[in-house]
């Protein structure tokens, strides 16, 4: 595994920032219970590595526990309850290593007597307590919409874009495609987030539910969109992808490739600067996200959030015409 760090001699004190680890896993087997066990074991390896550098929070890629390129049938078979046995194991890892964990997974939930499947993210604190289940609200393409429900449409789910304290530092969560909606990062920043973490599965290609490959690679937003989200909100933004390819057994018992990923994880600072950006390989990125390390880029302490003219933005909530 490649280790990339940008850290101070000591981890941030409570309330000043957070030492963030981003685990860019090498794609592996998907589509069965053995794959979940494999990714749980890799999770602990990554946490152990991050713990050696004093990380206080670690994130994993979108749908980390099962892999991304799942068929609807595989999602229905493998989907995980937000508070079930598998998630209890993740919470135990958080408590064991005293490290907050961002764990993406396919979720099965019963709401108003109906079964729903979500592209979800659980945030655990460093004592293993579940702080948030964020369910992806903006689904990518027709395939995700065939498999998953849009999150936070039911009252009992709670609000979508909430801010939570990790090491006394306010963080928010988004999921993959949602990085490309400026409104969402802005909402979190307006609610006080100083760091937004975005697990992703941005691919070179992946299999659709029709069995066909996608024909166009997912846009690499790590070099442009992610830094802009950080700059325009004067916050840290992290994008956590996987590297390499995912595989599954076919009907003949052969291991076949079902998707390849960009391996373009990144941590961006409030000036739009790239703190860490790995190659397309298994990597652990560890950076100190400390707001006091950054002063205003603009003269006279001008501030995008303060200078907003929100009375003019009503059309942002309008449907496309």
N, C-alpha and C positions, 0 to 999 in steps of 0.2 A: 504494500500500500504506500502511496505517495503522501507525505505529510507536508502541508504548507501552513505556515504560521505568520501572524502579524500581531504580536502580543507585547504587553508591558512586562516588566519583571514580576509583578504581582497581579493576580486577577482583580477586576474592578471591585471596589467596596460596595456594599449594598446601597442602592439608590443612585449610584454614579454611572452604572453601565452593566454590561454582561459579557462574559467570555463565551462566544458562540462557536460551536462546532457544526460543520456541515459535512455529512457523510455522503459522498458520491459513490454509491455501491456499483460494483461490476454486475451487470445483468446476469441472471442465472436461471434456474428452472422455475417454471410457473405452472399453475393449473391443477395442483393437488395439495393435500394436507402436508406432504413431505416438504413441499416448497415453503410453506409457512414455518415449519420447524427449522429449515435451512436459514431463512431470513431472520428468525429470532436469534439463532446462534451468531449470525453475522452482526446483528444489532449489538449483542453483548461485546463482541470483539471491538467494534467501533467505539462503544462507550468506554471500554477499558483504555483504548488508545487515547481518546479525548480526555479521560480522567488523568492520564499521565501529564497532560498539559494544563490541568486545572480548569477545564471547561465547566461552565455552569449550566449550559443549555446545549442540546444537540438536536439536529433535525435530520430527517430521512426523506427520501424522494416520494413522489405521489404514488399511492397504492403500494407502498413499500412491502408490506407484509405478504402480499400475494404475487407481486408483479403487476404490470399495467395491462398487457395485451391479452386480456381475458375475454372469453366468449360470454354471452349472456348466461348460458347454462353453468359455466364455471363460477361466475359471480354468485348465482343463486346457491350453488353448492358450497362455496367457500366463505361467503360473507360472514362477518364477525359482529357479535353484539358489542356495543360500546362499553358495557360493564360486565362482559363475560370472562371466561377462563383465560383466553388469549390475552385480553387487555389487562387482566390481573397480573400476568407474567411481566408485561411491560411496566406496569406500576411498581412491581417488585424490583425491577432493574433500576428504576429511578431512585427508589429508596435505598437500595444496596449501594449505589455509587453516589448518592446525594447529588443527582444531576437531573434537571428538568428535561423532559423528552417530548419532542414533536413526532408523533407516530401516525402516518397516513395508512389507510386501509379501506377495503370495501365493507360497508356497514349494512347489516340487516336490522331494521327497526319496525316495530309494530306501532302504528299511529292510528287512533280511532278505529281499531280493529282491522286495519289494512296493513299488508306487508309492503314495505318500501326498501329500496336498496339505494345507498348513498355513496358517493366518492368523498370519504370523510377523513378528518384529521383529529386525533386526540392530543391534547396538551396536558401533560402531567407535571406537577411541581416536583421539587427535589425530595419530597417525602412520599411520592407515589400517589398523591391525591389528584384526581381528575379535575382539572380546572375548566376545560372546555371541550366540547365536541363540535367542531366546525364542519358543516356539510356544504359541499361545493354548490354555489348558487348559479354560476354561469357555466353551463356545460358546453364542451367543445364538440362541434360537428354533430351529424345525425347519429353516429354510433354511440356516443356517450348518452345521448337522449333516449336511445333504445334500451339502455341497460339501467341507467340511474334516474332517480327522481331529483328534481331541483330542491336544494336544501332551504330550510328556514321559511317555509310557507305555512307552517302550522304553529299555532300559538305555543304549544308545549315544547317546541324546539328552542324557544328563546330567540333573542336577537342574533343576527348574523355577524355583524362586524363589531365585536367586542374587544376590549383591551384588558390585558392581564399582566400582573406583576411577576417577573422572574428576577430574582436577586434585587427586588425593589425597583426594577426597570420596566417600563411599560412596553409590551409587545402586542402585535396583532398578527393574524393569520389570513392568508389567501391561498388559492389553489390553482396552480398552473396557468391556464388560459386567462384567469382573472388578473394576472399581472398586466395584461394588455388593456385593461379598463382603468383609465386614470382616476375615475371617480372613486373606485374602491380603496385604493391606497390613500387617497385624499380624505375619505371618510374616517379611516383609521387614524390618520395624522390629526385630524380635527378633534378626534376623541382622545388624543393624548399619546398615541403610540410613538415611540422613538425608534422602534425597530419593527419592520414587517418581514416575516419569513414566508416564503412561497415555495412549497414543494412542487415539483413539476415532473412530467414525463415527456418532455420535448424530444421528438424522435427524428431520425433520419428517414425511417419508414417503419410502419407497423401494419399488422394484418387487421383488416376490417372484419366485421361480423359476416360479411359476404364471402370471406376467404381471399379477397383481393388485397394487394398491397396498396397503401397510400402512394400516390404518384409524385407528390411534392413534399420535400422535407419541411418539418415544422420550422417557422422562422426563428432564427437565433436572436432572441431579444436580450441576451445577456450583455451584449456590448453597447446597446443603445437604450432600449426601453428601461431596463432595470436601473442603470445609472441616472436616467432622467427622473424616474419615480423618486429616487433618493434625493436628488438635487431640488426638485420642485417642492418637496415637502420638508426639506432639511432634516432628513432622518436616515437611518441605516435601512437598507433593503437587501435581503439575502434570497437567493434563488437556488434551490436544491434539486439537482437532476441525478439520474443514473448514467452510467457509462456502458459501452459495449452492447451486447445483444441478449435478449431473453429467448429461452428455449422451452419446448414442451415435447412430450412423447406423442407421436402420431399413432394412428390405428395399427400400424405395423410394428409398433414398439421402437421406432427410431426417434432419436432426438433431433428435432428440426428447429431452425431459427424462425421466430415469429415477430421479431422487431429489433431494431438497432436504435441507439439513443445518442444524443449529441454530446453528452458529457460536458455540459457548459455551465456548471454551477458557478456562482459568483457571489461575493459579498461586496456591496457598494456602500461608500460612505456618503455623508450629507453634502459633500461638495461634488457629488457625481463621480468620485474617484473609485477605481476598482482596487479594493484592498487585496483580494485574492481571486484567482481564476485559474483552474487547473487544466491539464490536458484531458483528453478523453480516455481516462483510466481510473481505476479505483483510487480514491483520494479522500483525505480528511483535511478539511480547511478549518483553521482555528484562528479567530480574530477577536480582538477586544473592541466592542462597540461602546464607546465612551463619548457622550455628547460634548463634554468639555474639551475634547481634543480638537474641536472644530469651532472656529469663530465665523461670523457672517462673511459671505463672499461679496456682499454688496456694500456700497458706501452708506453712511448714515443709518446703519442697522435696519435697512429695509427688509421686509419679511413677506414672502408670498402669502402665507396664511393670514397674517394681519391685514394685508392690503386687498384681500378678496372683496369684491362687490357682489355679495350673494343675492342681493335684491334683483340682479340682472340675470340670474342663472336659472330661472324657472323652467326654461325650455329644455334643460338637461334631463328633466324627469318626464319629458314628452316622448311618445312613441314616434318611431321613424315614419315619415310621411312620403 
